[in-house]
Amino acid sequence: MIIILLYQNHCLPRLLFFYDAVYVPGGTNSVATLEADPDAVHFLNEAFKHCKAIAFDKDALQVIKATYFGRKLPEDNNDDTVLTEGIIINDDAARLAKQFIAAIAQHRFWEREKPRKVPA
């Protein structure tokens, strides 16, 4: 299993299919940099399009809002929603880790493919 971590000044990988999941940490400077970077936003849209698990620190909400899929996520982020959507947003590190591990264990979230096409 390979998880890619997006953060400020990080060179984005070009081959998304090599990664099983993506994590976006908080941090004011990193979040602002990622939100303003079209390649980072495109990478997240691609991860969503390829049905990957994606986790965000709650401080990274502005990065989520910059993505295409960020506008389409349900408000509720309970365990059932996470296992359906594969998108984890939490400010509690222990809970985020638990939900992220459960989402990664599902491998992919195939229900994303049809109803929510992503321009990526």
N, C-alpha and C positions, 0 to 999 in steps of 0.2 A: 504494500500500500504506500502510495506517495501522496503527500499533501503539500500543496504550494502555499506559501505565505506571501501575501501582497503587503508591501510596506514602502515607505518613502524611499526614493532613489533605487528601487529594486528593478533590475532588468527583467522584463516580462518574458516568460518562456513562450516559445512559438508553437510548440506541439502540445496542445492541451490534452490530447488523448493519452499522454504519458502519466497524467495526474488523476488521482481518484477524487480529490476534494480540494476546496480552496478555503482559506481562512483570512479574514481581513481584520486586523487588530485596530484598537482605538489609538488615540494620540492625536492631538490637535494638528500638528504639522503634517504628519503622515496622512491623516484623513483628508486634509485640504489638498495636499499634493495628489493623492489618488483621485479625488473627485475631479480635479482639473486636468487630469491626464486622459486623453481620449483612448489611448492604448489600454490603460488599466480598466476603464469602463467597458471597452469592447471585450477585453479578456473575461470580465465577469459575465457579460451577456453571452459570450461563447460557452462559458462553464454552465450557465443556466440552460442554454440551447442543447448542450450535450448531456443534460440531465444529471449533472454532478451535484453532490452535497456542497453547500456553501454556507459558511458560518461568519457572522459579523459580531464584533464587540458592539454593544449598544451605542458607544461613542462614535461609531462609523455610520450612523444613520444617513448622513449627507452623501456618503458614497452610494448607499443603497438607492437613495432618491435620484441619483444621477444615472442609474441603470434603467433599461427598458422595463425589466421585470419588476423593479421596485414599486411601480405604480399598481401592480397587479396582485401583490401579496395580501393575504388575509391579515386582519388586524391582530387576531389571536395567535400567540406563539407558544401554545401548550404542546405537550409531548405528542399528542395525536396529530396536530397540524404539522409539526416538524417531520413526522414520519410520513405524512402525505406529500408535503411540499419540498422537503429537503433543504429548506432555508432556515437557518438558526440565527436568532438575534437575541442576545442576552447580555446583561451586565454582571451577572453572577458567573464567575469563571468555572466553578464546579458544575453548575447546572448546564452551562454552555458546553463544557467538555463532555458531559454525559449525553446530552442531546446530539452533539456532533458525532460521537462514536456510534450511537444508534443509527444515525442517518448514513454514515459511511458504511455501516454493516449491510445496509440495503443495496449498496453499490450504485444504483441509478434510480431516477424518478421518472419513469417512462410516461406517466400521464401528462408530463409537460409537453411532449412532442406535438400533439395535435391541437389542443385548444388555445395554446399561447405561443404562437410562432414568434420568434425573436429575430429582429433584423441584425444578425451578427455575422 
